[in-house]
Amino acid sequence: MERRLRSSSSSALRFACVGSGPAGMYITEKLLSLLGKEQKLGRSGSDDATNDNDRDRSKRVHVEVDIFEKEFSPYGLVRFGVAPDHASTKNVTNKFDTILKDSRVRFFGNVKVGETTATKRTMKEDEVGADVLTVSVRELLGVYSGVVLAHGAADNDRKIGLEREDELKGVYGARQFVNWFNGLPSAAPSNDKELHESICERLGYVSSTNTKASDVVVIGVGNVALDCARILLRSTEELAETDIATHALVALKSANVSSVTIIGRRSVAQAKFSPKELREVLALPNIDVEIDDLEVSDEDVEEMNASRPRRRAFEVLEKAKTTKTTKEEGEEEDGKNSKRKVLRILFLKSPTSLIANENNNKSLAFVKVRKNILKGETGNRKAVLSTNEDDEMTLPCDILIRSVGYVGDRIEPSVVQSDMNGTIAHDGQGRAQINETTINDINNANLYVCGWAKRGANGVIATNVQCAEETAFAIREDFYTGKITTKSKSAIDNTLSIALNKNKNKSESSSDLNKWKKNPLIITSERWFKIDEFERSRGRLSPRKKLVSINDLDGIFT
C-alpha cells in the first residue's frame, strides 16, 4: 500500500514539539528529513534490507511540525543557559533559524504546555490578555499525529540539603543565577524584583554607606560552576561586548566582589569541568589563583589515566598552582575594574553548615566546610565526611551558589509518567509512557520524548543530535507499522484557537480557525524574527541587547 502524500494535501503527519531548545530543534529537523526522504529504513538507522513481512519503507510522506515554547523567544538553553562570553557556542542558532523559517514549521512562542489552570503573568494593566497562554498535553494528543516532549529538565536547582538553605538571604541555585545574568524573563527585575535586588545587595555595592567587599562560594566543579565564577571575575568591559542581560551588566559594574571560591566534594580526578573552560577562567587577567593541595591517590591516577579530559584538567591545575597569580611579569593592571580578585579552588570538601550574620539572623555570612574521604571501588568512589573536627574550616560567604545538578518540573503528571526529577518514563528509544486511564477517550495517542526530558540533565548541545535521531527513528517505525496516522490541519487549528484564546475572552466565538494568529501574546516565527532584528539593532559593542519581558515588545510588530 502506497503511503505517499502530496505537500498540498490537507492531511499530513503533523507533530507537536514541546520546547524549542536544542532537543526541540533537532527533533524537528530529524522529523522533517527522516520522514520526508525516500530511503530504506533499517533498525536504528542501519541499511539492512527489510524482510518480506516489512511494509514498503521507501515512500515519502509530508510532515509538518508545530513548536510550542513557554518563553517568547526560542532556543532554550542556547539563549538562557550558555554563558554570554561564549558567543561561538551560540552560533548553532543560525541552523535553528533555518529550521524555524521552513514553511513546514510553525512556532508558538509564549505558550506553556501543561496544566491549563490560568495563572497571571506580570504585565501592564492595560495590556490585552494578561493570562498565561496554555494548552494541555492532553489537548495536543487529541489532534496531532504525535507529540514530542523536548522541554528539558533544568527548571530548578538540586538542593545541597543544609539547614536554613531555603531561608538565608544570599543562597542561590546556579540555574537561578544563570537565568538572572542571561535575561530569562521569569528571573528579570520586571518579574522577580526580589531576586534582582537580593543579588545586587549581596554583590557588595560600593557606596558611601557600604564599602565591604563580597565573597562568593560556588559548590560544584562542573562547567556551569565555572561559568558562574567566570562571569563574576571577568571585567565588565569585556562583558559589555557580550549579550549579557543589561540589568546584570549594570549590577556587576557596581559590584565589589573580592573572591570566588569553587568547592568540589571529590578530588580533581572526578571533577566534571572541561580543560578548556578551566584554562579560560584561570587565564583571566587581574586575578590571584589559590589552588588547594591537589591530593591525588593511586585510585585517582588510575581514573585520570582512563579519562584524557580529566588528566588534562589535572595538568592545567597543577601548572596553575606553581604560579601565585595569572598576572605575567611586567603586566600592568588596566581598566576601571582592574582591582585584583581571588579565585580559590578546593577539592575533597563539603559544606556542612551555613552561618548567619550576627547582626542579621536572616543573612548569610559564613559557610563551614569539612574534608571528605573517598571510599568505594575505583571509578565509583563516594565522598564521605571526615569525622575529625580539625578537618573543618570556616569561609566568609556573602553569596553561595549551589551547582550540583538540576531537577525538572513534572509536566502534566495526570497524563505523563515521570520521576521526581521530571525525567519522562520511556521505552529506551523515546516512546513516552502515558497514563492510559486519563486518555481512554483519545484514539491513537502517540507521545514521545527527547533531550534532557528523556535522559536527564547531562551532555552538551551536540548530544541532542543523536538523542533526536533515536527518537525520530522510533517515530518513523511507528508510522510504518500504522500506529501513527495523518491528521487534519483544520482540526488542529480549531483546537488551538479554542485553547489559546480561552483565557482572553470567553464570550468570543471560536469558529475562526486562525484566531490564534490574531492573539498579540502568541509569538510566531515572523514575530520572533522581528524581535531578533530589534535586539541586534540595539547592540553596539555587543551582538544584541536582549529583551527580558513581554512588556518590552510593544511597537515592535507594527
C-alpha positions as CSV (number, residue, x, y, z in Angstrom):
1,M,0.0,0.0,0.0
2,E,1.4,3.4,-1.0
3,R,1.9,6.0,1.7
4,R,2.7,9.0,-0.5
5,L,1.1,12.3,0.4
6,R,1.4,15.4,-1.7
7,S,2.6,18.6,0.1
8,S,-0.6,20.3,-0.8
9,S,-2.7,17.7,0.9
10,S,-4.9,18.9,3.8
11,S,-3.9,15.7,5.6
12,A,-0.3,15.0,6.6
13,L,1.8,13.7,9.5
14,R,1.6,16.6,11.9
15,F,3.6,16.7,15.1
16,A,3.6,19.0,18.1
17,C,7.0,19.6,19.7
18,V,7.1,20.9,23.2
19,G,10.2,23.1,23.7
20,S,12.4,25.0,21.2
21,G,15.8,24.4,22.8
22,P,18.4,22.2,21.0
23,A,16.5,19.0,21.7
24,G,13.3,20.5,20.2
25,M,15.1,22.0,17.2
26,Y,17.0,18.8,16.4
27,I,14.0,16.6,16.7
28,T,12.1,18.9,14.3
29,E,14.9,18.7,11.8
30,K,15.0,14.9,12.0
31,L,11.2,14.6,11.6
32,L,11.3,16.8,8.5
33,S,14.1,14.8,6.9
34,L,13.7,11.2,8.1
35,L,10.0,11.1,7.1
36,G,10.5,13.4,4.1
37,K,13.1,11.3,2.2
38,E,12.8,8.2,0.1
39,Q,15.1,5.8,1.7
40,K,15.1,2.3,3.2
41,L,14.8,2.1,6.9
42,G,16.8,-0.4,8.9
43,R,16.8,-0.9,12.6
44,S,18.5,2.1,14.4
45,G,19.2,3.7,11.1
46,S,21.2,0.8,9.5
47,D,21.0,-0.1,5.8
48,D,19.9,-3.7,6.4
49,A,17.4,-4.9,3.9
50,T,13.8,-5.3,5.2
51,N,12.3,-8.8,5.3
52,D,9.2,-10.0,3.4
53,N,6.9,-9.1,6.4
54,D,8.0,-5.5,6.5
55,R,5.9,-2.8,4.9
56,D,7.2,-0.9,1.9
57,R,9.5,1.7,3.6
58,S,10.7,3.7,0.7
59,K,7.7,6.1,0.4
60,R,7.7,9.8,1.1
61,V,5.2,11.5,3.4
62,H,4.5,15.2,4.0
63,V,5.4,16.2,7.5
64,E,4.7,19.4,9.5
65,V,5.8,20.4,13.0
66,D,4.3,22.9,15.4
67,I,6.8,24.0,18.1
68,F,5.4,25.3,21.4
69,E,7.7,27.3,23.7
70,K,6.7,28.9,27.1
71,E,9.1,31.8,26.6
72,F,8.5,34.4,23.9
73,S,11.9,33.7,22.4
74,P,13.1,30.3,21.1
75,Y,16.3,28.2,21.5
76,G,16.0,27.4,25.2
77,L,19.4,26.9,27.0
78,V,21.3,28.3,24.0
79,R,19.8,31.7,24.8
80,F,19.4,31.3,28.5
81,G,22.0,28.7,29.6
82,V,25.1,29.3,27.5
83,A,27.3,31.9,29.2
84,P,27.2,35.3,27.4
85,D,31.0,35.3,26.9
86,H,30.7,32.0,24.9
87,A,29.4,33.6,21.7
88,S,30.8,30.9,19.4
89,T,28.7,28.2,21.1
90,K,25.6,30.2,20.3
91,N,26.3,30.1,16.5
92,V,24.2,27.0,16.4
93,T,21.2,29.3,16.3
94,N,22.0,30.1,12.7
95,K,21.0,26.5,11.9
96,F,17.9,26.8,14.2
97,D,16.9,29.9,12.3
98,T,16.8,28.0,9.1
99,I,14.5,25.3,10.7
100,L,12.1,28.0,12.0
101,K,11.9,29.6,8.6
102,D,10.9,26.3,7.0
103,S,7.3,26.5,5.6
104,R,6.5,23.2,7.3
105,V,7.3,24.6,10.8
106,R,5.1,26.8,12.9
107,F,6.3,28.5,16.1
108,F,4.0,29.2,19.1
109,G,6.1,31.3,21.5
110,N,4.8,32.4,24.9
111,V,2.6,29.3,25.1
112,K,3.0,27.0,28.0
113,V,2.2,23.3,27.6
114,G,0.9,21.6,30.7
115,E,-1.9,22.0,33.2
116,T,-4.4,24.6,31.8
117,T,-5.2,26.4,35.1
118,A,-4.7,30.1,34.2
119,T,-2.1,32.0,36.2
120,K,-1.4,35.7,36.0
121,R,1.8,37.0,34.4
122,T,3.3,40.3,35.5
123,M,2.1,42.6,32.7
124,K,0.8,46.1,32.2
125,E,-2.7,46.6,33.5
126,D,-3.9,47.9,30.1
127,E,-2.3,45.0,28.1
128,V,-4.8,42.7,26.4
129,G,-4.8,39.1,27.7
130,A,-2.9,39.1,30.9
131,D,-3.4,35.4,31.4
132,V,-0.7,32.9,30.6
133,L,-1.5,31.2,27.3
134,T,-1.7,27.4,27.9
135,V,-2.6,24.3,26.1
136,S,-2.5,20.8,27.7
137,V,-0.6,17.7,26.6
138,R,-4.0,16.0,26.5
139,E,-5.4,18.6,24.0
140,L,-2.3,18.1,21.8
141,L,-2.5,14.3,21.9
142,G,-6.1,14.5,20.6
143,V,-5.3,16.3,17.4
144,Y,-1.7,15.6,16.4
145,S,-0.1,12.6,14.8
146,G,2.3,12.6,17.7
147,V,3.6,14.8,20.5
148,V,7.3,15.1,21.3
149,L,8.3,16.4,24.8
150,A,11.6,18.3,24.5
151,H,11.1,20.8,27.2
152,G,14.2,20.0,29.2
153,A,14.8,19.2,32.8
154,A,16.5,22.2,34.3
155,D,13.7,24.2,35.8
156,N,15.0,24.0,39.3
157,D,18.4,23.6,41.1
158,R,19.1,20.5,43.1
159,K,19.5,21.3,46.8
160,I,22.5,20.6,48.9
161,G,20.5,19.7,52.0
162,L,21.8,22.2,54.5
163,E,19.8,23.6,57.4
164,R,18.3,27.1,56.5
165,E,19.4,26.7,52.9
166,D,16.0,28.0,51.8
167,E,15.8,30.7,54.4
168,L,19.1,32.7,54.4
169,K,19.5,35.6,52.0
170,G,22.5,35.0,49.8
171,V,21.9,31.4,48.8
172,Y,21.1,30.8,45.1
173,G,21.0,28.0,42.7
174,A,23.3,28.1,39.7
175,R,20.3,27.9,37.3
176,Q,18.7,30.8,39.2
177,F,21.9,32.9,38.9
178,V,22.5,32.0,35.2
179,N,18.9,32.8,34.5
180,W,19.4,36.2,36.1
181,F,22.5,37.2,34.1
182,N,21.2,35.6,30.9
183,G,17.9,37.5,30.9
184,L,15.4,34.8,31.4
185,P,12.1,36.7,31.7
186,S,11.0,35.0,34.9
187,A,14.3,36.0,36.5
188,A,14.3,39.6,35.2
189,P,13.7,42.5,37.5
190,S,10.2,43.1,36.0
191,N,9.1,39.6,37.0
192,D,11.3,38.9,40.1
193,K,12.2,42.2,41.7
194,E,13.1,40.4,44.9
195,L,15.7,38.2,43.3
196,H,17.3,41.1,41.4
197,E,17.5,43.3,44.4
198,S,18.8,40.5,46.6
199,I,21.7,39.6,44.1
200,C,22.6,43.3,43.7
201,E,22.8,43.7,47.5
202,R,24.8,40.6,48.0
203,L,27.3,41.6,45.3
204,G,28.7,44.2,47.6
205,Y,27.8,47.5,46.1
206,V,30.4,50.3,46.9
207,S,28.6,53.3,48.2
208,S,29.1,56.0,50.9
209,T,27.5,53.6,53.4
210,N,28.8,50.3,52.1
211,T,32.5,49.5,51.3
212,K,32.5,45.8,52.3
213,A,33.7,43.5,49.6
214,S,31.7,40.4,48.7
215,D,33.0,36.8,49.0
216,V,31.3,34.2,46.8
217,V,31.4,30.4,47.3
218,V,30.3,28.1,44.4
219,I,29.6,24.5,45.3
220,G,30.3,22.2,42.4
221,V,33.0,21.6,39.8
222,G,31.2,21.4,36.5
223,N,31.2,23.8,33.6
224,V,28.2,25.7,35.0
225,A,30.1,26.3,38.2
226,L,33.0,27.7,36.1
227,D,30.5,29.9,34.1
228,C,29.2,31.5,37.3
229,A,32.7,32.1,38.6
230,R,34.0,33.5,35.3
231,I,31.1,36.0,35.0
232,L,31.8,37.3,38.5
233,L,35.6,37.5,37.8
234,R,35.7,38.8,34.2
235,S,35.9,42.6,33.7
236,T,32.7,44.4,32.9
237,E,34.4,46.0,29.9
238,E,34.6,42.5,28.4
239,L,31.1,41.6,29.5
240,A,29.8,44.7,27.8
241,E,30.8,43.1,24.5
242,T,28.6,40.1,25.1
243,D,24.8,39.6,25.1
244,I,24.6,39.6,28.9
245,A,21.3,41.0,30.2
246,T,21.5,44.8,30.7
247,H,20.3,44.6,34.3
248,A,23.0,42.1,35.2
249,L,25.8,44.2,33.5
250,V,24.7,47.3,35.4
251,A,24.7,45.4,38.7
252,L,28.2,43.8,38.0
253,K,29.6,47.3,37.1
254,S,28.7,48.4,40.6
255,A,29.6,45.2,42.4
256,N,32.6,44.7,44.7
257,V,33.4,41.0,44.5
258,S,36.7,40.3,46.1
259,S,36.9,36.5,45.9
260,V,35.3,33.4,44.4
261,T,35.9,30.0,45.9
262,I,34.9,26.9,44.0
263,I,34.5,23.7,46.1
264,G,34.3,20.1,44.9
265,R,33.1,17.2,47.1
266,R,35.5,14.8,45.4
267,S,39.0,15.1,44.0
268,V,40.3,16.6,40.8
269,A,40.1,13.2,39.2
270,Q,36.3,13.2,39.4
271,A,35.8,16.9,38.5
272,K,33.3,17.4,35.6
273,F,34.6,20.7,34.2
274,S,36.4,20.6,30.8
275,P,40.1,21.5,30.5
276,K,39.2,24.3,28.0
277,E,36.8,26.1,30.4
278,L,39.2,25.6,33.3
279,R,42.1,27.2,31.3
280,E,39.7,30.1,30.4
281,V,38.9,31.0,34.0
282,L,42.4,30.6,35.2
283,A,43.7,32.9,32.4
284,L,41.5,35.8,33.4
285,P,43.6,39.0,34.0
286,N,43.8,40.6,37.4
287,I,43.1,37.6,39.5
288,D,45.2,35.7,42.0
289,V,44.8,32.0,41.9
290,E,44.9,29.8,45.0
291,I,44.5,26.1,44.5
292,D,44.1,23.6,47.3
293,D,46.6,20.8,47.7
294,L,46.0,18.6,44.7
295,E,45.8,15.4,46.8
296,V,45.9,12.6,44.3
297,S,45.7,8.9,45.3
298,D,46.7,5.8,43.3
299,E,43.0,5.4,42.5
300,D,42.8,9.0,41.3
301,V,45.8,8.3,38.9
302,E,44.0,5.2,37.6
303,E,40.8,7.2,36.9
304,M,42.7,10.0,35.2
305,N,44.6,7.6,33.0
306,A,41.2,6.3,31.9
307,S,39.9,9.8,31.0
308,R,42.1,12.1,29.0
309,P,40.0,15.3,29.7
310,R,40.3,14.7,33.5
311,R,44.0,14.1,33.2
312,R,44.4,17.3,31.2
313,A,42.3,19.2,33.7
314,F,44.7,18.0,36.5
315,E,47.7,19.1,34.5
316,V,46.1,22.6,34.0
317,L,45.5,22.9,37.7
318,E,49.0,21.6,38.6
319,K,50.6,24.2,36.3
320,A,48.5,27.0,37.7
321,K,49.4,26.0,41.2
322,T,53.1,26.7,40.5
323,T,52.3,30.3,39.8
324,K,50.9,32.6,42.6
325,T,49.0,34.8,40.1
326,T,47.9,34.7,36.5
327,K,49.5,38.1,36.0
328,E,52.5,37.9,33.8
329,E,55.7,39.6,34.9
330,G,55.6,43.2,33.9
331,E,51.8,43.2,33.0
332,E,50.1,46.2,34.2
333,E,46.5,46.3,35.6
334,D,44.2,48.0,33.2
335,G,40.6,49.2,33.1
336,K,38.2,50.6,35.7
337,N,37.6,47.1,37.1
338,S,41.3,46.2,37.4
339,K,41.2,45.6,41.2
340,R,42.6,42.2,41.7
341,K,40.2,39.4,42.8
342,V,41.0,36.0,44.2
343,L,40.0,32.7,42.7
344,R,40.3,29.7,45.0
345,I,39.6,26.1,44.0
346,L,39.2,23.5,46.8
347,F,38.7,19.7,46.4
348,L,37.6,17.0,48.8
349,K,35.4,19.4,50.7
350,S,31.7,19.5,51.5
351,P,29.7,22.3,53.1
352,T,28.4,21.3,56.5
353,S,26.5,24.3,57.7
354,L,25.5,27.9,56.9
355,I,26.1,30.6,59.4
356,A,24.1,33.8,59.6
357,N,25.3,37.3,60.2
358,E,25.5,38.1,63.9
359,N,23.7,41.3,63.3
360,N,21.1,39.9,60.9
361,N,19.9,36.4,61.5
362,K,18.4,36.1,58.0
363,S,21.6,37.0,56.1
364,L,24.3,34.5,55.1
365,A,27.8,35.4,56.4
366,F,29.9,32.2,56.5
367,V,29.9,28.6,55.3
368,K,31.6,25.8,57.1
369,V,33.3,23.1,55.0
370,R,34.9,19.8,56.1
371,K,37.3,17.5,54.4
372,N,36.0,14.4,52.6
373,I,37.4,10.9,52.3
374,L,36.7,8.9,49.1
375,K,35.5,5.4,49.7
376,G,34.5,2.6,47.4
377,E,35.7,0.9,44.3
378,T,37.9,2.8,41.8
379,G,35.6,4.6,39.3
380,N,32.7,4.7,41.7
381,R,34.0,6.2,44.9
382,K,31.8,8.3,47.1
383,A,32.7,11.3,49.3
384,V,32.3,10.6,53.0
385,L,32.8,13.4,55.6
386,S,35.8,13.2,57.8
387,T,34.9,12.6,61.5
388,N,37.8,14.8,62.6
389,E,36.6,18.2,63.5
390,D,40.1,19.6,62.9
391,D,39.4,19.0,59.2
392,E,36.7,21.7,59.2
393,M,37.2,25.3,58.1
394,T,35.0,28.4,58.0
395,L,34.9,30.6,54.9
396,P,33.4,34.1,54.6
397,C,30.4,33.8,52.3
398,D,28.1,36.6,51.2
399,I,26.8,34.6,48.2
400,L,26.6,30.8,48.0
401,I,25.8,29.3,44.6
402,R,25.0,25.6,44.5
403,S,25.8,24.0,41.2
404,V,25.1,20.3,41.9
405,G,22.6,19.4,39.3
406,Y,19.0,20.2,38.2
407,V,15.5,19.0,38.8
408,G,12.9,19.4,36.1
409,D,9.2,20.3,36.7
410,R,6.9,17.4,36.1
411,I,4.7,18.2,33.1
412,E,1.0,17.3,33.4
413,P,1.6,14.3,35.7
414,S,-2.1,13.2,35.3
415,V,-1.2,12.2,31.7
416,V,2.6,11.9,31.5
417,Q,4.6,9.5,33.6
418,S,7.8,10.9,35.0
419,D,10.1,10.6,38.0
420,M,10.6,13.2,40.7
421,N,13.4,14.8,38.7
422,G,11.0,15.5,35.8
423,T,12.6,12.9,33.6
424,I,9.9,11.2,31.4
425,A,9.5,7.4,31.6
426,H,10.1,5.9,28.2
427,D,10.9,2.6,26.4
428,G,14.6,3.3,25.9
429,Q,14.1,4.7,22.4
430,G,11.9,7.7,23.1
431,R,8.3,6.3,23.3
432,A,7.0,8.0,26.4
433,Q,4.7,6.2,28.8
434,I,1.2,7.6,29.2
435,N,-1.3,7.2,32.0
436,E,-3.8,5.4,29.7
437,T,-6.7,5.8,32.1
438,T,-6.7,9.6,31.6
439,I,-6.8,9.5,27.8
440,N,-9.0,6.5,27.1
441,D,-11.3,8.8,25.1
442,I,-8.4,9.7,22.7
443,N,-7.8,7.4,19.7
444,N,-4.2,6.6,18.9
445,A,-2.4,8.9,21.3
446,N,1.3,8.9,20.5
447,L,3.7,10.6,23.0
448,Y,7.5,10.8,22.6
449,V,10.4,12.4,24.4
450,C,13.9,13.6,23.6
451,G,16.7,15.7,25.2
452,W,17.1,16.3,28.9
453,A,13.5,15.3,29.5
454,K,14.5,11.9,28.1
455,R,17.9,11.2,29.5
456,G,18.3,13.7,32.4
457,A,20.3,16.9,32.6
458,N,23.6,15.8,31.0
459,G,25.6,16.2,27.9
460,V,26.4,19.1,25.6
461,I,24.4,20.7,22.8
462,A,25.6,18.2,20.2
463,T,24.5,15.3,22.4
464,N,20.9,16.2,21.4
465,V,21.6,15.3,17.8
466,Q,22.0,11.5,18.4
467,C,19.2,11.6,21.0
468,A,16.8,13.2,18.5
469,E,17.8,10.7,15.8
470,E,16.9,7.8,18.2
471,T,13.5,9.3,18.9
472,A,12.9,10.1,15.3
473,F,13.6,6.6,14.2
474,A,11.2,5.3,16.8
475,I,8.5,7.6,15.4
476,R,9.3,6.5,11.9
477,E,9.0,2.9,12.9
478,D,5.6,3.6,14.4
479,F,4.5,5.3,11.2
480,Y,5.4,2.3,9.1
481,T,3.6,-0.1,11.5
482,G,0.5,2.0,11.1
483,K,0.5,3.3,14.7
484,I,0.9,7.0,13.6
485,T,-1.7,8.4,11.2
486,T,-2.2,11.6,9.3
487,K,-4.1,14.5,10.9
488,S,-6.2,17.4,9.7
489,K,-4.8,20.8,9.9
490,S,-8.2,22.4,10.4
491,A,-8.9,20.2,13.4
492,I,-5.5,21.3,14.9
493,D,-6.2,24.9,14.3
494,N,-9.7,24.7,15.8
495,T,-8.3,23.1,19.0
496,L,-5.5,25.8,19.2
497,S,-8.0,28.6,18.5
498,I,-10.1,27.5,21.5
499,A,-7.2,26.6,23.8
500,L,-5.1,29.7,23.2
501,N,-8.0,32.1,23.4
502,K,-9.9,30.6,26.3
503,N,-8.4,33.0,28.8
504,K,-8.7,36.0,26.6
505,N,-12.4,36.5,26.1
506,K,-14.7,33.6,26.8
507,S,-17.6,35.3,25.1
508,E,-15.9,35.3,21.7
509,S,-16.8,32.7,19.1
510,S,-14.1,30.1,18.4
511,S,-15.3,29.4,14.8
512,D,-12.4,31.3,13.3
513,L,-9.8,28.5,12.9
514,N,-7.0,31.1,12.6
515,K,-7.9,33.1,15.6
516,W,-4.7,32.1,17.4
517,K,-2.8,34.2,14.8
518,K,-4.6,37.3,16.0
519,N,-3.7,36.9,19.6
520,P,-0.9,39.5,20.3
521,L,0.6,37.4,23.0
522,I,1.4,34.5,20.7
523,I,4.9,34.9,19.2
524,T,5.0,33.4,15.8
525,S,8.2,32.8,13.8
526,E,7.5,36.1,11.9
527,R,7.2,38.0,15.1
528,W,10.3,36.3,16.6
529,F,12.5,37.4,13.7
530,K,11.3,40.9,14.2
531,I,12.3,40.7,17.8
532,D,15.6,39.2,16.8
533,E,16.3,42.0,14.4
534,F,15.3,44.6,17.0
535,E,17.6,43.1,19.6
536,R,20.5,43.0,17.2
537,S,19.9,46.7,16.2
538,R,20.2,47.8,19.8
539,G,23.6,46.2,20.2
540,R,26.6,48.4,19.7
541,L,29.6,46.7,21.0
542,S,27.6,43.6,21.8
543,P,25.9,41.1,19.4
544,R,22.4,42.1,20.8
545,K,20.7,43.6,23.8
546,K,18.1,41.1,25.0
547,L,14.5,42.0,25.7
548,V,13.7,40.3,29.0
549,S,9.9,41.0,29.3
550,I,7.0,40.5,27.1
551,N,6.1,44.1,28.1
552,D,9.2,45.2,26.1
553,L,7.6,44.0,22.8
554,D,5.2,47.0,22.4
555,G,5.6,48.6,19.0
556,I,8.0,46.0,17.5
557,F,5.4,44.3,15.3
558,T,3.8,47.5,13.9
